[in-house]
Every structure is written in structure tokens, then in C-alpha cells.
Amino acid sequence: MSTVTDRPTADRPALGRQGVSRLRTNGQQANAPETTAEGTAAEETAAQKTARQGTAEADGLAVASFLLGLPGLLLFNIVLGPIAITLGTLALVRGTSRRGRALLGLSLGIASLVILAVTTATSHGVLIDIGS
């Protein structure tokens, strides 16, 4: 009696998780993949892979929004503020799992533009005074 293992041999490659689940009780591999209501197992894994990549990309946008919004409070707020707002909004639209970080990046971007507006208004439109 043979046992089901995930080790490759000379006559059979490694099966992986999905291959082991498709084995029949007599130890032979099934010819056709299992089908579901949505389609074949291969189509399901492609959709799951695309969803994971989209979520990972949205998570990266959320982190980038936070990391650009933070120094944007003090430096280059006219450039980093709008970028942080844009990246935070894109991360929220794409369904990030790091929603708090995206919201924080969005709020830091808005705060950096508010600080820019306040400092510009209080200094009568002069941001840097080199001549005094």
C-alpha cells in the first residue's frame, strides 16, 4: 500500500497541496482538475493570485502615503502633501488591508497642505526671506 507524499520521484513530480487533494484513493492522479461553480481550479487560483497582488499593491500605496505624508509636514509640503493624498486615496479605493495607515497618510497629506497655507498666509505670501 502506498502513502501519499509530496516528495518528487523519478516517475512523478511534486504534487503540491492541490495535487494531493486531487488524488484518488487508489493512489493515481485524476486526469481532469476539479471544477467548481465558477470554473476550474486553475482559474480560481489565477483569480486569487490577482486579488493578492492587488491587495499587496494597495498595501504598498498605503505605506507610501504614510511615509511621504510624515516628512511632508515639515519639508517640501507643496510636493509631498498632494502625493500623500493621492496615494492614500488610491489605497483606499483599491481595498487595502492597511486602512488605518492609508487614512493616516491621507490626513498627513491634508495637514501638510494646511500648514503650507497657514505659513504662507501669516508670512504675507513670502515662504523664504533670504534678504533680511
C-alpha positions as CSV (number, residue, x, y, z in Angstrom):
1,M,0.0,0.0,0.0
2,S,1.5,3.4,-1.0
3,T,1.2,6.5,1.0
4,V,0.6,10.0,-0.5
5,T,3.7,12.1,-0.1
6,D,4.7,15.5,-1.6
7,R,8.2,14.3,-2.5
8,P,9.1,14.1,-6.2
9,T,10.3,10.8,-7.6
10,A,11.8,9.9,-10.9
11,D,8.4,8.9,-12.4
12,R,6.2,11.5,-10.7
13,P,6.9,15.3,-10.0
14,A,6.0,17.0,-6.7
15,L,2.2,17.4,-6.4
16,G,1.8,20.3,-4.0
17,R,-1.3,21.0,-2.0
18,Q,-3.8,21.0,-4.8
19,G,-2.3,17.9,-6.5
20,V,-2.5,15.8,-3.2
21,S,-6.2,16.8,-2.8
22,R,-7.0,15.5,-6.3
23,L,-5.5,12.1,-5.8
24,R,-7.9,9.2,-5.9
25,T,-8.0,6.6,-3.2
26,N,-6.1,4.1,-5.2
27,G,-3.0,6.4,-5.5
28,Q,-3.5,7.5,-9.1
29,Q,-3.8,11.1,-10.0
30,A,-7.0,12.3,-11.5
31,N,-6.9,13.3,-15.2
32,A,-9.1,16.4,-15.0
33,P,-8.9,19.1,-12.4
34,E,-11.8,19.6,-10.1
35,T,-14.4,22.0,-11.2
36,T,-16.4,24.4,-9.1
37,A,-19.5,26.6,-9.9
38,E,-17.2,29.4,-11.1
39,G,-14.8,27.3,-13.3
40,T,-11.8,25.1,-13.0
41,A,-9.4,25.1,-10.1
42,A,-6.7,26.8,-12.2
43,E,-9.0,29.7,-13.0
44,E,-9.7,30.1,-9.3
45,T,-6.1,30.2,-8.3
46,A,-5.4,32.8,-11.0
47,A,-8.2,35.0,-9.6
48,Q,-6.9,34.5,-6.1
49,K,-3.3,35.4,-7.2
50,T,-4.5,38.6,-8.9
51,A,-6.5,39.5,-5.8
52,R,-3.5,39.0,-3.6
53,Q,-1.3,41.1,-6.0
54,G,-3.9,43.9,-6.0
55,T,-4.1,43.9,-2.2
56,A,-0.3,43.9,-1.9
57,E,-0.1,46.8,-4.3
58,A,-2.8,48.7,-2.3
59,D,-0.9,48.0,1.0
60,G,2.2,49.4,-0.6
61,L,0.4,52.5,-1.6
62,A,-0.9,52.9,2.0
63,V,2.6,52.6,3.4
64,A,4.0,55.0,0.8
65,S,1.2,57.5,1.6
66,F,2.1,57.5,5.3
67,L,5.9,57.7,4.6
68,L,5.5,60.6,2.3
69,G,2.9,62.4,4.4
70,L,5.1,62.4,7.5
71,P,8.1,64.4,6.2
72,G,5.6,66.4,4.2
73,L,4.6,68.2,7.4
74,L,7.9,70.0,7.6
75,L,9.7,69.6,4.2
76,F,8.5,70.0,0.7
77,N,4.9,70.1,1.8
78,I,3.8,71.6,-1.6
79,V,5.1,68.4,-3.3
80,L,4.7,65.6,-0.7
81,G,1.3,66.7,0.5
82,P,-0.6,66.1,-2.8
83,I,1.4,62.9,-3.4
84,A,0.4,61.5,0.0
85,I,-3.2,62.4,-0.6
86,T,-3.3,60.7,-4.0
87,L,-1.6,57.6,-2.7
88,G,-3.8,57.3,0.3
89,T,-6.9,57.7,-1.8
90,L,-5.8,55.1,-4.3
91,A,-5.0,52.7,-1.5
92,L,-8.5,53.1,0.0
93,V,-10.2,52.8,-3.4
94,R,-8.2,49.6,-4.2
95,G,-9.2,48.0,-0.9
96,T,-6.1,47.9,1.2
97,S,-5.9,45.8,4.3
98,R,-3.9,48.6,6.0
99,R,-6.9,51.0,6.0
100,G,-5.6,52.9,9.1
101,R,-2.2,53.6,7.5
102,A,-3.9,54.9,4.3
103,L,-6.2,57.2,6.3
104,L,-3.2,58.4,8.3
105,G,-1.3,59.2,5.2
106,L,-4.3,60.9,3.7
107,S,-4.7,63.1,6.8
108,L,-1.0,63.8,7.0
109,G,-1.1,65.0,3.4
110,I,-4.1,67.3,4.1
111,A,-2.4,68.6,7.2
112,S,0.8,69.4,5.3
113,L,-1.2,71.5,2.8
114,V,-3.0,73.2,5.7
115,I,0.4,74.0,7.3
116,L,1.6,75.4,4.0
117,A,-1.5,77.6,3.6
118,V,-1.2,78.9,7.2
119,T,2.5,79.7,7.0
120,T,2.0,81.4,3.6
121,A,-0.9,83.5,4.9
122,T,0.9,84.5,8.1
123,S,4.1,85.5,6.3
124,H,2.2,87.6,3.8
125,G,2.9,85.2,0.9
126,V,6.7,85.0,1.5
127,L,7.9,81.5,2.3
128,I,11.6,82.1,2.4
129,D,13.1,85.5,3.1
130,I,16.7,85.5,2.1
131,G,17.4,89.3,2.0
132,S,16.7,90.1,5.7
